[in-house]
């Protein structure tokens, strides 16, 4: 599970920690996906501390729904309702490029701080 550098900055500013991101992925693994945006890109609501999910944040995640999860973009509902078709197309392109990375290139992206790995204590046996 990873987050882009831009997403990492946004999540820290918003108060969304890795524990909340891990919980979101666990929910998605159980089929609780807010929206399939196509092209292996999904929307998931995440609670902002002190406000809950309803008034919280929306995250855009690139995933194969098995072992690869990339938090690509986030926004608060109070700031905007959704993303544009153009933004979605760009996020699908980025998500698919990240999903296609081989492990060596993925490690290189982490080493260069383009991606940040999210380490979760899993309650279940899947990741």
C-alpha positions as CSV (number, residue, x, y, z in Angstrom):
1,X,0.0,0.0,0.0
2,X,1.4,3.4,-1.0
3,X,0.6,7.1,-1.3
4,X,2.0,9.6,-3.7
5,X,4.1,12.4,-2.4
6,X,1.3,14.9,-3.2
7,X,-1.3,12.7,-1.5
8,X,1.0,12.4,1.6
9,X,1.3,16.2,1.9
10,X,-2.5,16.5,1.6
11,X,-3.3,13.8,4.1
12,X,-0.9,15.2,6.7
13,X,-2.4,18.7,6.3
14,X,-5.9,17.2,6.7
15,X,-5.1,15.1,9.7
16,X,-5.7,11.7,7.9
17,X,-3.1,9.3,9.2
18,X,-1.9,5.9,7.9
19,X,-4.2,4.1,10.3
20,X,-7.3,5.7,8.6
21,X,-5.9,4.8,5.2
22,X,-5.3,1.2,6.3
23,X,-8.9,1.0,7.6
24,X,-10.2,2.3,4.2
25,X,-8.3,-0.4,2.4
26,X,-9.6,-3.1,4.8
27,X,-13.1,-1.9,4.1
28,X,-12.5,-2.0,0.3
29,X,-11.1,-5.6,0.6
30,X,-14.5,-6.5,2.1
31,X,-16.2,-4.9,-0.9
32,X,-17.1,-1.6,0.7
33,X,-16.2,0.6,-2.2
34,X,-17.9,4.0,-2.6
35,X,-17.5,4.2,-6.4
36,X,-15.7,2.3,-9.1
37,X,-14.6,5.2,-11.4
38,X,-13.3,2.8,-14.1
39,X,-9.8,2.0,-15.2
40,X,-8.9,0.5,-11.9
41,X,-9.5,3.7,-10.0
42,X,-11.9,3.9,-7.1
43,X,-13.3,6.5,-4.7
44,X,-13.4,5.9,-1.0
45,X,-14.7,8.2,1.7
46,X,-12.4,8.6,4.7
47,X,-13.4,10.3,8.0
48,X,-11.6,13.5,8.9
49,X,-10.8,13.4,12.6
50,X,-13.6,15.2,14.4
51,X,-16.0,15.2,11.5
52,X,-16.6,11.6,10.4
53,X,-17.1,10.2,6.9
54,X,-20.1,12.3,5.8
55,X,-18.3,15.6,6.2
56,X,-15.0,14.1,5.7
57,X,-12.6,13.5,2.8
58,X,-12.8,11.7,-0.5
59,X,-9.8,9.7,-1.7
60,X,-9.0,8.4,-5.2
61,X,-7.2,5.1,-5.2
62,X,-5.6,3.1,-8.0
63,X,-5.8,-0.6,-7.2
64,X,-6.0,-4.1,-8.6
65,X,-8.2,-4.8,-5.4
66,X,-5.8,-7.5,-4.4
67,X,-2.2,-6.6,-3.4
68,X,-1.6,-3.2,-4.9
69,X,-3.2,0.0,-3.5
70,X,-2.1,3.5,-4.4
71,X,-3.6,6.6,-2.8
72,X,-3.5,9.1,-5.7
73,X,-5.6,12.1,-4.7
74,X,-7.7,13.4,-1.9
75,X,-10.1,16.3,-1.3
76,X,-12.4,17.4,1.4
77,X,-16.1,17.5,0.6
78,X,-16.3,21.0,1.9
79,X,-13.8,22.1,-0.7
80,X,-15.3,20.4,-3.8
81,X,-17.9,17.8,-4.7
82,X,-16.1,15.6,-7.2
83,X,-13.3,15.5,-9.7
84,X,-13.6,16.5,-13.4
85,X,-13.5,14.1,-16.3
86,X,-10.1,15.4,-17.2
87,X,-8.8,14.9,-13.7
88,X,-10.2,11.4,-13.7
89,X,-8.4,10.6,-17.0
90,X,-5.1,11.8,-15.6
91,X,-5.6,9.8,-12.3
92,X,-6.5,6.6,-14.3
93,X,-3.3,7.1,-16.3
94,X,-1.2,7.6,-13.2
95,X,-2.9,4.7,-11.4
96,X,-2.3,2.3,-14.2
97,X,1.3,3.3,-14.6
98,X,1.9,2.7,-10.8
99,X,0.0,-0.6,-10.9
100,X,2.3,-1.8,-13.8
101,X,5.5,-1.0,-12.0
102,X,7.8,-4.0,-11.3
103,X,9.0,-4.4,-7.7
104,X,12.5,-2.9,-8.5
105,X,11.0,0.3,-9.9
106,X,8.5,0.5,-7.1
107,X,11.4,0.3,-4.6
108,X,13.2,3.1,-6.5
109,X,10.1,5.3,-6.4
110,X,10.0,4.8,-2.6
111,X,13.8,5.5,-2.3
112,X,13.3,8.7,-4.3
113,X,10.4,9.8,-2.1
114,X,8.0,9.8,-5.1
115,X,5.9,7.2,-3.2
116,X,5.6,6.5,0.5
117,X,4.9,3.0,1.7
118,X,2.1,2.7,4.2
119,X,2.7,-0.1,6.7
120,X,-0.4,-1.5,8.4
121,X,-0.9,-3.9,11.2
122,X,-3.3,-6.3,9.4
123,X,-6.1,-7.8,11.4
124,X,-6.8,-10.3,8.6
125,X,-4.3,-12.5,6.6
126,X,-4.7,-10.5,3.4
127,X,-2.9,-7.3,2.3
